[in-house]
Amino acid sequence: MEFKKNLLFIGAGYVGGPSAAMMAYKCPQYRVVVVDINQERIAQWNSDKLPIYEPGLYEIVKETRGRNLFFSKDIEDNIRCAEIIFVGVNTPTKTFGEGAGMAADLQYWEKTARHIRQYAQSDKIVVEKCTLPVKTALAMEEIFNSSNGDIRFDVLSNPEFLAEGTAIKDLENPDRVLIGSRQTASGLRAREVLVEIYENWVPRERIITSDIWSSELSKLVANAFLAQRVSSINSISAFCEAAGADVSEVARAVGLDSRIGNKFLNAGVGFGGSCFQKDILNLVYLCRCYGLYEVADYWEGVVKINEYQKERFVLNMLRTMFNTLVGKKICMMGFAFKANTSDTRESPAIYVAKRLLEEMAELIITDPEALRSAEADMKEIGGNIRFVDDPYEAVQGCHAVCVMTEWELYSLLDYERIYKSMDKPAMIYDGRNILDHQKLFDIGFNVFPIGKPALRRER
Ligand SMILES: NC(=O)c1ccc[n+]([C@@H]2O[C@H](COP(=O)([O-])OP(=O)(O)OC[C@H]3O[C@@H](n4cnc5c(N)ncnc54)[C@H](O)[C@@H]3O)[C@@H](O)[C@H]2O)c1
């Protein structure tokens, strides 16, 4: 079949894979190819066990794979064939040299830019889908234009706003699609090409355009604002515990104010995921580079509160379990950084697990989708850890359960049965406030929610 356009996604991760699949699904007239330097990942995308878990993803991939969606190991040839190239490679926090622990590590992004320049034989529109520091598009253009040929490259910024766990829904029905371009004739033409692609399924009024730097910055700012809400309510959860108030009541009253809204107001053990912390730290780093120290300190506070919240959770466990965790068996329910994903990157569970092991507890980790990732995360740390699929088996003989991920499954378990199989006094630390605390208390548990009075038997 003759396809109307050849689109290429470089980077077959949480963004590249689902975004390409949705584009192929909505636009059967285009050929969509996904490549990655990680050959194993490509093989997994071509198998029945996809490398990532996202509700609805498998169904879309199954329908489109081999029709107009292809996962390929051949980067070179696919760069040659594509008219439009979406770049969705990882941009983690730098761990070395200048800006270590703050700035974005741009090595993967730059390698991709160099590959594109090396293999391109015709004009390309290159679309930044990764989250990048402001003015990275300029650097990309510089790399492209450093070749001698007369190939034209137009760089667009099209940051991805999907949230893991709801990626398919977000891609199918996005709040907005943002496209940043140069305001030149050629930049605006390239922008129209991308607008036309999205118009296949996104209403035109939700496709917004801007200059390229504002577009790059918008993604960092969106993540900073979301994380700031989490840290704001988490800071109040500490206050509620000290003052005997209930953070859910406060969040409800505050969230009903239409100027504030009720989203992202659930107190918990802290935010995780590959993006929030890295993007805020990047914003902080950029602010300092521009000499905006007060602004940098303000945003850094969001990350500091998140650290504080995770540590507070651990210290609460320690104090309420009689100041020693040595040899105590603790079941961690959930390891993914949020429900409905297999992703454990920067999950608060990693921090909590490390700290509990430092206190010489024994850990039993369970998660419906992220257990293999949890094993990989904990491999280097070592310690007394078991990974168990079945939550009922995981809690056997435990002194405590801590809920780390808001999987619906955990609110539906038979807690009478769980209580019977645990060591007494049995403790539950609900790091996501998803359980029925009064019911658990009536069963016999001592219950420790976040930002609410603990339900504890008199001693
Ligand atoms: N995960 C999210 O929810 C999310 C949401 C919005 C934006 N983002 C941004 O999107 C980008 C990608 O994130 P992700 O979560 O998909 O990362 P990821 O780590 O899941 O995937 C990135 C992929 O790029 C591949 N890659 C690296 N260098 C390459 C190269 N030179 N050529 C080909 N492939 C290469 C890696 O092997 C990996 O498979 C990041 O900038 C991130 O900040 C992520």
The ligand as an SDF file (V2000), in Angstrom:
LIG
                    3D

 44 48  0  0  0  0  0  0  0  0999 V2000
    7.2980    9.0950   30.7550 N   0  0  0  0  0  0  0  0  0  0  0  0
    6.4410   10.0780   30.7120 C   0  0  0  0  0  0  0  0  0  0  0  0
    5.3600   10.0280   31.3080 O   0  0  0  0  0  0  0  0  0  0  0  0
    6.7390   11.3220   29.9120 C   0  0  0  0  0  0  0  0  0  0  0  0
    5.6940   12.2100   29.6620 C   0  0  0  0  0  0  0  0  0  0  0  0
    5.9550   13.3330   28.9090 C   0  0  0  0  0  0  0  0  0  0  0  0
    7.2300   13.5860   28.4550 C   0  0  0  0  0  0  0  0  0  0  0  0
    8.2440   12.7240   28.7320 N   0  0  0  0  0  0  0  0  0  0  0  0
    9.5600   13.0280   28.1770 C   0  0  0  0  0  0  0  0  0  0  0  0
    9.7370   12.2330   26.9950 O   0  0  0  0  0  0  0  0  0  0  0  0
   11.0980   11.8030   26.8800 C   0  0  0  0  0  0  0  0  0  0  0  0
   11.1580   10.2930   26.8350 C   0  0  0  0  0  0  0  0  0  0  0  0
   10.6590    9.7760   28.0450 O   0  0  0  0  0  0  0  0  0  0  0  0
   10.3170    8.2360   28.2270 P   0  0  0  0  0  0  0  0  0  0  0  0
    9.6660    8.1060   29.5660 O   0  0  0  0  0  0  0  0  0  0  0  0
    9.6020    7.7520   27.0150 O   0  0  0  0  0  0  0  0  0  0  0  0
   11.7840    7.6230   28.2600 O   0  0  0  0  0  0  0  0  0  0  0  0
   12.1910    6.0860   28.1200 P   0  0  0  0  0  0  0  0  0  0  0  0
   13.4680    5.9410   28.8570 O   0  0  0  0  0  0  0  0  0  0  0  0
   11.0280    5.2190   28.4830 O   0  0  0  0  0  0  0  0  0  0  0  0
   12.4460    5.8870   26.5560 O   0  0  0  0  0  0  0  0  0  0  0  0
   13.4880    6.5170   25.8610 C   0  0  0  0  0  0  0  0  0  0  0  0
   13.9840    5.5520   24.8070 C   0  0  0  0  0  0  0  0  0  0  0  0
   14.9150    6.2460   23.9650 O   0  0  0  0  0  0  0  0  0  0  0  0
   15.9150    5.3020   23.5710 C   0  0  0  0  0  0  0  0  0  0  0  0
   17.0910    6.0180   23.0560 N   0  0  0  0  0  0  0  0  0  0  0  0
   18.0310    6.6970   23.7590 C   0  0  0  0  0  0  0  0  0  0  0  0
   18.9520    7.2110   22.9180 N   0  0  0  0  0  0  0  0  0  0  0  0
   18.5900    6.8370   21.6610 C   0  0  0  0  0  0  0  0  0  0  0  0
   19.1460    7.0640   20.3780 C   0  0  0  0  0  0  0  0  0  0  0  0
   20.2540    7.7840   20.2080 N   0  0  0  0  0  0  0  0  0  0  0  0
   18.5240    6.5110   19.3060 N   0  0  0  0  0  0  0  0  0  0  0  0
   17.4060    5.7750   19.4610 C   0  0  0  0  0  0  0  0  0  0  0  0
   16.8250    5.5260   20.6560 N   0  0  0  0  0  0  0  0  0  0  0  0
   17.4140    6.0580   21.7440 C   0  0  0  0  0  0  0  0  0  0  0  0
   16.1740    4.4990   24.8260 C   0  0  0  0  0  0  0  0  0  0  0  0
   16.8050    3.2640   24.5300 O   0  0  0  0  0  0  0  0  0  0  0  0
   14.7470    4.3370   25.3950 C   0  0  0  0  0  0  0  0  0  0  0  0
   14.1400    3.1450   24.9550 O   0  0  0  0  0  0  0  0  0  0  0  0
   11.8270   12.4230   28.0740 C   0  0  0  0  0  0  0  0  0  0  0  0
   12.3580   13.6520   27.6660 O   0  0  0  0  0  0  0  0  0  0  0  0
   10.7240   12.6600   29.0800 C   0  0  0  0  0  0  0  0  0  0  0  0
   11.0230   13.7080   29.9530 O   0  0  0  0  0  0  0  0  0  0  0  0
    7.9990   11.5860   29.4350 C   0  0  0  0  0  0  0  0  0  0  0  0
  1  2  1  0
  2  3  2  0
  2  4  1  0
  4  5  1  0
  4 44  2  0
  5  6  2  0
  6  7  1  0
  7  8  2  0
  8  9  1  0
  8 44  1  0
  9 10  1  0
  9 42  1  0
 10 11  1  0
 11 12  1  0
 11 40  1  0
 12 13  1  0
 13 14  1  0
 14 15  2  0
 14 16  1  0
 14 17  1  0
 17 18  1  0
 18 19  2  0
 18 20  1  0
 18 21  1  0
 21 22  1  0
 22 23  1  0
 23 24  1  0
 23 38  1  0
 24 25  1  0
 25 26  1  0
 25 36  1  0
 26 27  1  0
 26 35  1  0
 27 28  2  0
 28 29  1  0
 29 30  1  0
 29 35  2  0
 30 31  1  0
 30 32  2  0
 32 33  1  0
 33 34  2  0
 34 35  1  0
 36 37  1  0
 36 38  1  0
 38 39  1  0
 40 41  1  0
 40 42  1  0
 42 43  1  0
M  CHG  2   8   1  16  -1
M  END
$$$$
